[in-house]
Amino acid sequence: MSTYVLVHGAWHSGVEFESVAALLRADGHLVFTPTMKGNRPGDPKTTGLEDAIHSIVDFISENELDDVILVGHSYGGIVITGVADRMASRLRRLVYLSAFVANNGESLSDLVPPHYPDLLTSLGDGSVVLPFRIWREAYINDADLETAHRAYASLNPHPLNSFTDKLMVRTNPAMMTLPKSFINCTEDTALPHSFPLHPRLSEKLGLFRLVQTPGSHELCFSNPSRLAQAIVEAGRD
């Protein structure tokens, strides 16, 4: 069996991955769902990308984890690239789940359409939130309205700095020797299909395994069992 660390995306915490983790654990896998710095209760909303990366590095080190399949969802894709640059020897594979793939010197803000930051609502404390109408139509379009509301209520304000900070790595993803996978959720419209995560960003991984599955950007809420299956397919040797 395998060891998985599931790294959440923006506005999320590790709690939202627990339904998926439970299914993986039921199959005998060891699964962890840490919450990154910046999304924990009481964290300052001025937290930056390096803080988020180091919080996952510290989690893996403190729990003495090795041979880890590191899964990053959405914004978490940039984080796992940073983690891999700092501790590749403890990792077995990187899995990008509907995720951003950045090279050295790129930020998440560099990888989205220019008008996207204007869609977010600033709370004045360094954090931003996603309006429900965008969440409903673009992020969780495969769920019923009740599920969309319940999922939205679990989200938390996200530090804007982590979107604008540049990723600093010695090796770009395509040149990393770690095996890599990309899970493409085919109904994901969090980014326009004319400006997609896959293949526009996934090709920056170089050699990688593609796993495609039906579903939206937020498959962890709308169909955890389908997502668990996709993660296993992406993580296998």
C-alpha positions as CSV (number, residue, x, y, z in Angstrom):
1,M,0.0,0.0,0.0
2,S,1.0,3.6,-0.5
3,T,1.5,6.8,1.5
4,Y,-0.4,9.8,0.3
5,V,-0.3,13.4,1.4
6,L,-3.2,15.4,-0.1
7,V,-2.5,19.1,-0.4
8,H,-5.7,21.2,-0.7
9,G,-6.2,24.2,-2.9
10,A,-7.1,27.9,-2.3
11,W,-9.9,28.6,0.2
12,H,-9.8,25.0,1.4
13,S,-8.3,23.2,4.3
14,G,-7.3,19.6,4.8
15,V,-10.7,18.8,6.2
16,E,-12.3,19.0,2.7
17,F,-10.1,16.1,1.6
18,E,-11.2,13.8,4.4
19,S,-14.0,12.1,2.5
20,V,-11.5,11.1,-0.2
21,A,-8.9,10.2,2.4
22,A,-11.3,7.8,4.1
23,L,-11.9,5.9,0.9
24,L,-8.2,5.6,0.3
25,R,-7.6,4.4,3.9
26,A,-10.4,1.8,3.5
27,D,-8.2,0.3,0.8
28,G,-5.3,0.1,3.2
29,H,-3.4,3.3,2.2
30,L,-1.8,5.7,4.7
31,V,-3.3,9.1,4.0
32,F,-2.6,12.6,5.4
33,T,-4.6,15.8,4.8
34,P,-2.6,18.7,6.3
35,T,-3.8,22.2,6.2
36,M,-1.3,24.7,4.7
37,K,-0.2,27.8,6.6
38,G,-2.5,30.6,5.7
39,N,-5.6,28.5,5.8
40,R,-5.4,27.3,9.4
41,P,-7.7,29.0,12.0
42,G,-6.0,32.1,13.3
43,D,-3.3,32.3,10.6
44,P,-2.4,35.8,9.5
45,K,-3.8,36.5,6.0
46,T,-0.6,38.1,5.0
47,T,0.9,34.6,4.7
48,G,2.9,34.0,1.5
49,L,3.7,31.1,-0.9
50,E,6.9,30.2,0.8
51,D,5.1,29.9,4.2
52,A,2.6,27.5,2.6
53,I,5.4,25.4,1.0
54,H,7.4,25.2,4.1
55,S,4.4,24.1,6.2
56,I,4.0,21.0,4.0
57,V,7.8,20.4,4.1
58,D,7.7,20.6,7.8
59,F,4.6,18.3,8.0
60,I,6.4,15.6,6.0
61,S,9.6,15.9,8.0
62,E,7.9,16.0,11.4
63,N,5.9,12.9,10.6
64,E,9.0,11.2,9.3
65,L,7.2,10.3,6.0
66,D,9.0,8.7,3.1
67,D,8.1,7.4,-0.3
68,V,5.2,9.9,-0.4
69,I,2.8,10.3,-3.3
70,L,2.2,14.0,-3.0
71,V,-1.1,15.2,-4.4
72,G,-1.7,18.9,-5.1
73,H,-5.2,20.3,-5.9
74,S,-5.4,23.6,-7.9
75,Y,-3.2,26.2,-6.1
76,G,-1.7,23.2,-4.3
77,G,0.0,22.2,-7.5
78,I,2.3,25.2,-7.2
79,V,2.9,24.2,-3.5
80,I,3.9,20.6,-4.3
81,T,6.3,21.8,-6.9
82,G,8.0,23.8,-4.2
83,V,8.0,20.9,-1.8
84,A,9.5,18.6,-4.4
85,D,12.3,21.1,-5.0
86,R,13.2,21.1,-1.3
87,M,12.8,17.4,-0.4
88,A,12.6,15.2,-3.5
89,S,14.3,12.3,-1.7
90,R,11.2,11.8,0.5
91,L,8.8,11.7,-2.4
92,R,7.7,8.9,-4.8
93,R,5.5,10.7,-7.2
94,L,3.8,14.1,-7.8
95,V,0.2,14.1,-8.7
96,Y,-1.3,17.4,-10.0
97,L,-5.1,17.4,-9.5
98,S,-6.8,20.0,-11.7
99,A,-3.7,22.0,-10.7
100,F,-1.6,24.9,-11.6
101,V,1.9,24.1,-12.8
102,A,4.4,26.9,-12.4
103,N,8.1,27.3,-13.4
104,N,10.7,29.2,-11.4
105,G,9.7,32.9,-11.2
106,E,6.0,32.3,-12.0
107,S,3.1,33.0,-9.7
108,L,-0.5,31.8,-9.8
109,S,-1.6,35.2,-10.9
110,D,0.7,34.9,-13.9
111,L,-1.2,31.8,-15.0
112,V,-4.8,33.0,-15.0
113,P,-6.6,35.4,-17.4
114,P,-5.9,39.1,-16.6
115,H,-9.4,39.8,-15.4
116,Y,-9.6,36.9,-12.9
117,P,-8.2,38.8,-9.9
118,D,-11.0,41.3,-10.4
119,L,-13.6,38.5,-9.8
120,L,-12.4,38.0,-6.2
121,T,-13.7,39.9,-3.2
122,S,-11.1,41.5,-1.0
123,L,-11.8,41.4,2.8
124,G,-9.2,44.1,3.6
125,D,-7.0,41.9,5.8
126,G,-4.8,40.5,3.0
127,S,-7.3,37.8,2.0
128,V,-9.7,37.3,-0.8
129,V,-12.9,35.2,-1.3
130,L,-14.6,33.7,-4.3
131,P,-18.2,34.9,-4.8
132,F,-20.8,32.1,-4.7
133,R,-22.1,32.7,-8.2
134,I,-18.6,31.9,-9.6
135,W,-18.1,29.0,-7.3
136,R,-21.5,27.5,-8.3
137,E,-21.1,27.9,-12.1
138,A,-17.4,27.4,-12.7
139,Y,-16.0,25.4,-9.8
140,I,-18.7,22.9,-8.7
141,N,-20.9,22.8,-11.8
142,D,-21.5,19.0,-11.5
143,A,-23.1,19.2,-8.0
144,D,-26.7,19.9,-6.9
145,L,-27.4,23.2,-5.3
146,E,-27.5,21.9,-1.7
147,T,-24.0,20.3,-2.1
148,A,-22.7,23.5,-3.6
149,H,-24.0,25.6,-0.7
150,R,-22.7,23.1,1.9
151,A,-19.2,23.0,0.3
152,Y,-19.1,26.8,-0.1
153,A,-19.8,27.2,3.7
154,S,-16.7,25.2,4.5
155,L,-14.3,27.5,2.6
156,N,-12.1,30.1,4.3
157,P,-10.6,33.4,3.1
158,H,-7.3,32.9,1.3
159,P,-4.1,34.9,1.5
160,L,-3.7,37.0,-1.6
161,N,0.1,37.1,-1.3
162,S,0.2,33.3,-2.0
163,F,-1.4,34.1,-5.4
164,T,1.0,36.9,-6.3
165,D,4.3,35.5,-4.8
166,K,6.7,34.0,-7.4
167,L,7.6,30.4,-7.0
168,M,11.3,30.0,-6.4
169,V,12.7,26.6,-7.3
170,R,16.1,25.4,-8.5
171,T,14.6,23.0,-11.0
172,N,11.5,23.4,-13.2
173,P,8.9,20.6,-13.1
174,A,9.8,19.3,-16.5
175,M,13.4,18.7,-15.5
176,M,12.5,17.0,-12.1
177,T,13.3,13.3,-12.2
178,L,10.4,12.4,-9.9
179,P,7.5,10.7,-11.7
180,K,4.5,13.0,-12.3
181,S,0.8,12.6,-13.1
182,F,-1.9,15.0,-14.0
183,I,-5.6,14.4,-13.2
184,N,-7.8,16.3,-15.7
185,C,-11.4,16.7,-14.6
186,T,-13.2,17.0,-17.9
187,E,-16.0,19.3,-16.7
188,D,-13.7,21.6,-14.9
189,T,-14.4,25.2,-16.0
190,A,-12.5,27.0,-13.2
191,L,-10.4,28.4,-16.0
192,P,-11.9,29.0,-19.5
193,H,-11.5,26.0,-21.8
194,S,-9.7,28.4,-24.2
195,F,-7.1,28.9,-21.4
196,P,-7.1,25.5,-19.7
197,L,-5.1,23.8,-17.0
198,H,-4.7,20.9,-19.3
199,P,-2.9,20.8,-21.7
200,R,-1.7,24.4,-21.4
201,L,-0.1,24.0,-18.0
202,S,0.2,20.2,-17.7
203,E,2.6,20.1,-20.6
204,K,5.1,22.0,-18.4
205,L,5.5,18.8,-16.4
206,G,7.5,17.3,-19.3
207,L,7.0,13.5,-19.2
208,F,3.8,12.7,-17.2
209,R,0.9,10.3,-16.8
210,L,-2.5,11.7,-17.8
211,V,-5.6,10.5,-15.9
212,Q,-8.9,11.9,-17.1
213,T,-12.1,11.6,-15.1
214,P,-15.6,13.2,-15.4
215,G,-16.3,16.0,-13.0
216,S,-15.7,19.6,-11.9
217,H,-12.9,21.4,-10.3
218,E,-14.3,20.4,-6.9
219,L,-14.7,16.6,-7.3
220,C,-13.7,16.2,-3.6
221,F,-17.2,17.5,-2.8
222,S,-19.3,16.3,-5.7
223,N,-17.9,12.7,-6.1
224,P,-15.3,11.7,-3.6
225,S,-15.3,8.0,-4.7
226,R,-14.5,8.9,-8.3
227,L,-11.7,11.2,-7.2
228,A,-10.3,8.5,-4.9
229,Q,-10.2,6.1,-7.9
230,A,-8.5,8.8,-10.1
231,I,-5.8,9.4,-7.4
232,V,-5.0,5.7,-7.2
233,E,-4.7,5.5,-10.9
234,A,-2.5,8.6,-10.9
235,G,-0.3,7.3,-8.0
236,R,0.3,3.7,-9.1
237,D,3.7,2.6,-10.3
